[in-house]
Amino acid sequence: MIERGLAPDFSPQALIELDGIHGSATQAPGSPHDLRNLLWCSIDNDDSRDLDQLTFAEPMPDGAIKILVAVADVDAIVKKGSSIDEHARHNTTSVYTVAVTFSMLPEKLSTDLTSLNYETDRLAIVIEMVFLKDGSLEHSDIYRAAVRNRAKLAYNCVANWLEDTGPIPQGISSINGLDQNLKIQDSVAQKLKERRKSKGSLDIEIIEAHSIFEGDKIKDVEADKRNRAKDLIEEFMIAANGVAARYFTSKKIPALRRVVRIPKRWDRIIELAAEKGTTLPKEPDAKALEEFLISEKAADPLHFPDLSLSVVKLLGPGEYIVQFPGDSVIGHFGLAVRDYIHSTAPNRRYPDLITQRLLKAAMAEEAQVYKNDELVELAKHCTEQEDAAKKVERQVTKSAAAMLLQSRIGEQFDSLVTGASDKGTWVRLLEPPIEGRLNGGFEGVDVGQRLRVQLIHVDVERGFIDFKRVPTTAEKHQ
């Protein structure tokens, strides 16, 4: 982290400041709405302790559905310019390594006093959205409120229940009416997903490795897959972020937007599609790309994650920019949305905390808390630090994988070629889903090819994993 310009530890001033914080914020100017009686719930990873958002659904008389997203009011405690805020501003994000999480905010805050924890009263920014039967947005509003989390739920258990592959989680069944409320939320989320897909939202599926520990020792690495509960939260967050972005536009004030530009490597995406028998338009077309991805997922689901990874790399990274009143809107190419901002994870991402402060100032009709030049500099800094954090996370993930495999030198595995260029050839094991470099037998090998490989070397410190190709019986006799 230090090599990448990130601070692993809080300053002495920040720790002294933290000692002076003795409770959560329970009152706020402007008499916020009291919504603590609603069936709010959080859905997050099994081990998540920094809870940024809650959701709730309310059926309307005309068949429309009101969706409420409550976002933790972190700014109620973490004030701009404080020592704690300066640390968050420096790192701009929590860094989630395999071994330990380096929180953007002290855990006393992010996992407690500014977290929307189970059965605790908290202040929140509520984004209200009313969706019609076809999933179109009829009305939206943003306001402050007091909320209470009635159920802390985990993605996998909720997904198994929604997909009828597992029992109803006890956290749902123990609260009268919560099961029906979540079914309504799921129904709306699926409509939102279909609407975005119809506009060209990319159906990306990338295999992400998740390390399993027994105590302090790494036991296994497994694929972290998408599911229905993750889709539910993702769709509501995308919709809520769109509402926040349009709120700034309506108020004619600057905002820190999250964008993915039209891909500069569209020519290479065209080539990838042509290799699979599909012709894409000469100009970037999200809808055409999505149709290609859907067909490839159906035709070759085993190789689809690798195609997805190639497309993501060619699309280019996301970045933060300042949207000034009157500027042309860049949008988010991959999500197929025009208006997008990061606003729903202020415990974990500094851009969301910036947005929260801008929103609160706009709602109170007060002067903006960031000057234009400061916002431009912050947008650049947040983009750079996010990239640095991802590099740290990837490095530690590679080291963890090397640690897991260091006792298996000489073993053979089935693998898939995920990269082939002048820089090297890379393969990903089918089980466990670990990637490494092919250092022998890579002549004539190309992306998507199945290979039998042998593990020949690992370097835990540097995160290196090296394989060589094992010839098939037919190849041995050639």
C-alpha positions in Angstrom: 0.0 0.0 0.0 2.8 2.4 0.9 4.5 1.7 -2.5 1.2 2.5 -4.2 0.7 5.8 -2.3 -1.9 4.5 0.1 -1.9 4.9 3.9 -2.4 1.6 5.8 -2.7 3.3 9.2 -4.7 6.2 10.6 -2.8 9.3 11.8 -2.4 10.0 15.5 -4.6 13.0 15.0 -7.3 10.9 13.5 -7.2 8.4 16.4 -7.4 11.2 19.0 -10.4 12.5 17.0 -12.0 9.1 17.0 -11.6 8.8 20.8 -13.9 11.8 21.1 -16.7 10.2 19.2 -19.0 8.4 21.7 -22.2 7.6 19.8 -24.0 7.6 16.5 -25.7 10.7 15.0 -29.4 10.6 16.1 -30.6 14.1 15.4 -30.2 16.3 12.4 -31.4 19.8 11.4 -34.6 19.9 9.4 -36.5 17.3 11.3 -35.9 14.2 9.0 -38.7 11.8 8.3 -39.1 9.0 10.9 -39.2 5.8 8.8 -37.9 3.4 11.5 -41.2 1.4 11.4 -40.7 0.2 7.9 -39.4 -3.3 7.0 -35.9 -2.2 6.1 -33.3 -4.9 5.4 -29.7 -5.0 4.3 -28.4 -7.6 1.9 -24.6 -7.9 1.6 -21.7 -10.4 1.6 -21.8 -12.9 4.4 -18.8 -11.3 6.2 -19.7 -7.6 5.5 -19.8 -5.4 8.6 -19.9 -2.0 7.0 -23.5 -1.7 5.9 -24.1 1.3 3.6 -27.7 0.8 2.4 -31.1 -0.6 3.2 -34.0 -1.3 0.9 -37.8 -1.4 1.2 -40.8 -1.8 -1.2 -44.3 -0.3 -0.9 -47.1 -1.3 -3.4 -49.1 1.6 -4.6 -52.9 1.6 -5.3 -52.4 2.0 -9.1 -50.1 -1.1 -9.4 -46.9 1.0 -9.2 -44.2 0.1 -6.7 -42.4 2.5 -4.5 -38.8 1.5 -3.8 -36.9 3.2 -1.0 -33.1 3.0 -0.7 -31.6 4.3 2.5 -27.9 5.3 2.5 -26.0 5.7 5.7 -25.5 9.4 6.6 -21.8 9.2 7.1 -21.3 12.9 6.9 -23.4 13.4 10.1 -20.3 12.2 12.0 -17.3 12.5 9.5 -17.0 16.2 8.8 -15.2 17.7 5.9 -11.7 18.7 6.8 -11.5 16.6 10.0 -8.4 14.3 10.5 -10.6 11.2 9.9 -11.9 12.8 6.7 -8.3 13.6 5.5 -7.4 10.0 5.8 -10.4 9.0 3.8 -9.7 11.7 1.3 -6.1 10.4 0.9 -7.0 6.7 0.2 -10.5 7.4 -1.3 -11.5 3.8 -0.8 -11.4 0.8 1.5 -8.8 -1.7 0.4 -10.1 -5.3 0.5 -7.2 -7.7 0.5 -7.5 -11.4 1.0 -5.9 -11.3 4.4 -7.3 -8.0 5.9 -9.5 -5.0 5.0 -7.9 -1.6 5.3 -11.1 0.5 5.9 -11.4 4.0 4.5 -12.9 5.0 7.9 -12.0 3.6 11.3 -14.0 0.4 12.1 -15.5 2.1 15.1 -17.4 4.2 12.6 -17.7 2.1 9.4 -18.8 -1.1 11.1 -20.7 0.6 14.0 -21.6 4.2 14.4 -22.0 5.1 10.7 -23.1 1.6 9.6 -26.8 0.7 9.2 -26.5 -2.1 11.7 -29.2 -4.5 12.8 -31.8 -3.1 15.2 -30.1 0.3 15.5 -31.5 3.7 14.9 -29.5 5.6 12.2 -29.8 8.7 10.1 -29.9 8.2 6.3 -30.3 9.8 3.0 -33.4 8.1 1.4 -33.7 7.9 -2.4 -37.4 7.3 -3.2 -38.4 5.8 -6.6 -41.8 5.0 -7.9 -41.8 2.4 -10.8 -44.7 1.6 -13.1 -45.7 -1.9 -14.0 -43.3 -1.9 -17.0 -40.3 -0.9 -14.8 -40.2 2.7 -16.0 -39.5 5.4 -13.4 -42.6 7.6 -12.8 -41.4 9.7 -9.8 -38.3 10.2 -7.6 -37.3 12.2 -4.5 -34.4 12.5 -2.1 -34.7 13.4 1.6 -33.2 12.7 5.0 -34.8 10.2 7.4 -34.3 8.1 10.5 -34.3 4.4 9.8 -33.8 1.0 11.5 -32.4 -2.2 9.9 -34.9 -5.0 10.7 -32.9 -7.8 9.1 -29.2 -8.3 8.2 -29.2 -10.7 5.3 -26.5 -12.3 3.1 -26.5 -12.6 -0.7 -26.1 -16.4 -1.1 -28.9 -17.4 1.4 -31.3 -14.8 -0.1 -30.5 -15.9 -3.6 -31.0 -19.6 -2.9 -34.4 -18.8 -1.5 -35.4 -16.4 -4.4 -34.2 -19.0 -6.9 -36.1 -21.9 -5.1 -32.8 -23.8 -4.4 -32.7 -23.3 -0.6 -34.9 -22.6 2.4 -36.1 -19.2 3.5 -33.5 -17.6 5.7 -34.4 -17.3 9.4 -33.8 -13.6 9.3 -36.6 -13.3 6.8 -39.1 -15.8 8.2 -38.9 -14.4 11.7 -40.3 -11.0 10.6 -43.9 -10.9 9.5 -44.3 -9.6 5.9 -40.6 -9.4 5.1 -40.8 -12.4 2.7 -43.5 -10.7 0.6 -41.7 -7.4 0.6 -38.5 -9.0 -0.7 -40.4 -10.9 -3.4 -41.8 -7.5 -4.5 -38.3 -6.0 -4.5 -37.0 -8.9 -6.6 -39.8 -8.5 -9.1 -39.1 -4.8 -9.6 -35.3 -5.5 -9.8 -35.9 -8.1 -12.6 -37.9 -5.6 -14.6 -35.2 -3.0 -14.2 -32.6 -5.4 -15.4 -34.6 -6.3 -18.5 -35.1 -2.6 -19.3 -31.4 -2.0 -19.1 -30.6 -5.1 -21.2 -33.1 -3.8 -23.9 -31.0 -0.6 -24.0 -27.7 -2.4 -24.3 -26.6 -3.1 -20.8 -23.7 -5.6 -21.1 -24.3 -9.1 -19.7 -20.8 -9.5 -18.3 -19.8 -12.6 -16.3 -16.3 -12.6 -14.9 -14.9 -15.3 -12.6 -13.7 -13.7 -9.4 -11.7 -15.8 -6.9 -12.8 -15.8 -3.3 -10.3 -17.2 -0.7 -11.6 -19.5 2.0 -9.8 -19.5 5.4 -9.6 -21.8 8.3 -8.4 -19.6 11.1 -5.4 -17.8 9.7 -4.6 -20.4 7.1 -5.9 -20.3 3.5 -7.8 -23.4 2.7 -9.3 -23.0 -0.8 -10.1 -20.6 -3.6 -13.6 -20.7 -5.1 -15.4 -18.8 -7.8 -17.6 -15.9 -6.5 -20.7 -16.1 -8.8 -23.5 -13.7 -9.6 -26.9 -14.4 -8.2 -30.5 -13.1 -7.9 -29.9 -11.2 -4.6 -26.8 -9.5 -6.0 -28.9 -8.5 -9.0 -31.5 -7.0 -6.7 -29.1 -4.8 -4.9 -27.2 -3.9 -8.1 -30.3 -2.8 -9.9 -31.6 -0.6 -7.1 -28.2 1.0 -6.6 -27.9 1.8 -10.3 -31.4 3.3 -10.3 -30.7 5.3 -7.1 -27.4 6.6 -8.5 -29.3 7.7 -11.6 -31.8 9.6 -9.5 -29.0 11.3 -7.6 -27.2 12.3 -10.8 -30.4 13.8 -12.3 -31.0 15.7 -9.0 -27.8 17.6 -9.5 -28.7 18.3 -13.1 -32.1 19.7 -12.1 -30.5 21.9 -9.5 -27.9 23.1 -12.0 -24.9 22.3 -9.7 -21.7 20.4 -10.3 -21.5 16.7 -9.5 -18.9 14.0 -9.4 -20.0 11.5 -12.0 -18.8 7.9 -12.6 -18.4 7.3 -16.3 -17.2 4.6 -18.7 -16.4 6.2 -22.0 -17.2 4.8 -25.4 -14.5 2.2 -25.9 -11.4 3.3 -27.9 -10.6 -0.4 -28.6 -13.9 -1.0 -30.4 -11.9 -2.3 -33.4 -10.5 -5.1 -31.3 -14.0 -6.0 -30.0 -15.2 -6.2 -33.6 -12.3 -8.6 -34.3 -13.2 -10.8 -31.3 -16.8 -11.0 -32.5 -15.7 -11.8 -36.0 -13.6 -14.7 -34.8 -16.9 -16.1 -33.4 -18.9 -15.5 -36.6 -20.6 -12.2 -35.5 -20.4 -8.9 -37.3 -20.6 -5.8 -35.1 -21.2 -2.2 -36.4 -18.2 -0.1 -37.2 -19.2 2.5 -34.6 -19.5 1.5 -30.9 -23.0 0.0 -30.3 -23.8 -1.2 -26.8 -27.1 -3.0 -27.9 -25.3 -4.9 -30.7 -22.5 -5.9 -28.3 -25.0 -7.1 -25.7 -26.8 -9.2 -28.3 -23.5 -10.8 -29.3 -22.6 -11.5 -25.6 -26.1 -13.1 -25.0 -25.6 -15.4 -28.0 -22.1 -16.4 -26.9 -23.2 -17.1 -23.3 -25.9 -19.5 -24.6 -23.5 -21.1 -27.2 -20.4 -21.5 -25.0 -21.1 -20.9 -21.3 -17.7 -22.5 -20.2 -15.7 -19.9 -22.2 -18.1 -16.9 -21.6 -16.3 -15.6 -18.5 -13.1 -15.3 -20.5 -14.8 -13.5 -23.4 -16.4 -11.2 -20.8 -13.0 -10.4 -19.3 -11.6 -9.6 -22.7 -14.5 -7.2 -23.4 -14.2 -5.5 -20.1 -10.5 -4.9 -20.7 -11.2 -3.4 -24.1 -14.0 -1.2 -22.8 -11.5 0.5 -20.6 -11.7 1.5 -16.9 -14.3 3.6 -15.2 -13.3 7.1 -14.0 -14.6 10.0 -12.1 -15.2 13.3 -13.8 -17.0 16.5 -12.8 -20.2 17.2 -14.6 -20.8 21.0 -14.7 -24.2 22.5 -15.6 -24.6 22.6 -19.4 -21.8 20.0 -20.1 -22.6 17.2 -22.5 -23.2 13.9 -20.6 -20.7 11.0 -21.2 -22.7 8.3 -19.4 -21.7 4.7 -18.5 -21.3 2.6 -21.7 -21.2 -0.8 -19.9 -24.4 -0.2 -17.8 -26.2 1.5 -20.7 -27.2 4.4 -18.5 -26.8 8.1 -19.3 -26.9 9.4 -15.8 -24.7 7.7 -13.2 -23.0 8.7 -10.0 -21.5 6.9 -7.0 -23.7 7.8 -4.0 -24.7 4.5 -2.2 -21.5 3.4 -0.4 -20.1 6.4 1.7 -18.5 4.1 4.3 -16.4 2.5 1.6 -15.8 5.0 -1.1 -14.9 8.7 -0.8 -16.7 9.8 -4.0 -19.9 8.7 -2.4 -19.1 10.8 0.7 -18.4 13.8 -1.5 -21.7 13.2 -3.3 -23.5 12.9 0.0 -22.2 16.3 1.2 -23.2 17.9 -2.1 -26.7 16.4 -1.9 -27.2 17.6 1.7 -26.1 21.1 0.8 -28.4 21.1 -2.2 -31.4 19.8 -0.2 -30.8 22.5 2.4 -30.3 25.1 -0.3 -26.9 26.0 1.2 -23.6 27.0 -0.5 -21.8 24.1 -2.0 -19.1 22.5 0.2 -16.6 22.0 -2.6 -15.3 24.6 -5.0 -15.1 23.7 -8.7 -11.3 23.4 -8.9 -11.3 21.2 -5.8 -13.9 18.9 -7.3 -11.9 18.5 -10.5 -8.7 17.6 -8.5 -10.7 15.2 -6.3 -12.1 13.4 -9.4 -8.6 12.8 -10.7 -7.3 11.8 -7.3 -10.2 9.3 -6.7 -9.6 7.7 -10.1 -5.9 7.3 -9.4 -6.3 5.9 -5.9 -9.0 3.5 -7.0 -6.5 2.1 -9.5 -3.8 1.9 -6.9 -6.1 0.0 -4.5 -7.1 -2.5 -7.2 -3.4 -3.2 -7.9 -2.8 -3.8 -4.1 -5.8 -6.1 -4.0 -4.7 -8.1 -7.1 -1.2 -8.5 -5.8 -2.3 -9.9 -2.4 -4.8 -12.2 -4.2 -2.0 -13.6 -6.4 0.1 -14.1 -3.3 -2.7 -15.9 -1.5 -3.2 -18.2 -4.5 0.5 -18.9 -4.6 0.4 -19.8 -0.9 -2.5 -22.2 -1.5 -0.6 -24.0 -4.3 2.9 -24.0 -2.9 2.5 -27.6 -1.6 1.2 -28.8 -4.9 4.3 -28.4 -7.1 4.3 -31.1 -9.8 0.5 -31.7 -9.8 -1.4 -31.5 -13.0 -4.6 -29.5 -13.7 -7.2 -28.9 -16.4 -7.0 -25.2 -17.5 -8.2 -22.7 -20.0 -6.0 -20.2 -21.9 -7.0 -16.7 -20.9 -4.3 -14.6 -22.5 -1.9 -15.0 -25.3 0.4 -12.2 -26.5 4.0 -11.1 -26.8 4.0 -10.4 -23.1 3.2 -14.0 -22.3 0.6 -16.7 -22.2 -1.8 -17.2 -19.3 -4.0 -20.0 -18.2 -6.7 -20.3 -15.5 -7.3 -23.6 -13.7 -10.8 -24.9 -13.9 -10.5 -26.0 -10.2 -9.5 -24.1 -8.2 -10.1 -20.9 -10.4 -6.5 -19.6 -10.2 -4.6 -17.9 -13.0 -0.9 -18.3 -13.7 1.7 -18.0 -16.5 2.4 -20.8 -19.0 6.2 -21.0 -19.1 6.5 -24.1 -21.3 4.6 -25.5 -24.3 2.8 -22.3 -25.3 3.7 -22.4 -29.0 0.5 -22.2 -31.1 -1.7 -21.8 -28.0 -4.5 -19.2 -28.1 -7.2 -17.8 -25.9 -10.1 -20.2 -25.2 -8.1 -23.4 -25.7 -8.3 -26.2 -23.1 -4.9 -27.4 -21.8 -3.6 -29.9 -19.4 -0.9 -28.2 -17.4 1.6 -28.9 -14.6 2.5 -26.6 -11.7 6.2 -26.0 -11.8 6.9 -23.0 -9.5 5.3 -20.5 -7.2 6.7 -17.3 -5.5 4.4 -16.2 -2.6 6.1 -12.9 -2.0 5.8 -11.8 -5.7 2.6 -13.6 -6.4 4.1 -15.7 -9.3 2.5 -19.0 -10.4 4.1 -20.8 -13.3 2.8 -23.8 -15.3 4.1 -25.9 -18.2 1.9 -27.7 -20.8 1.5 -31.4 -20.4 1.3 -33.1 -23.9 -1.7 -35.2 -24.6 -1.2 -38.9 -25.5 -1.7 -38.0 -29.2 0.9 -35.2 -29.0 3.5 -37.5 -27.4 3.3 -39.9 -30.4 3.6 -37.2 -33.0 
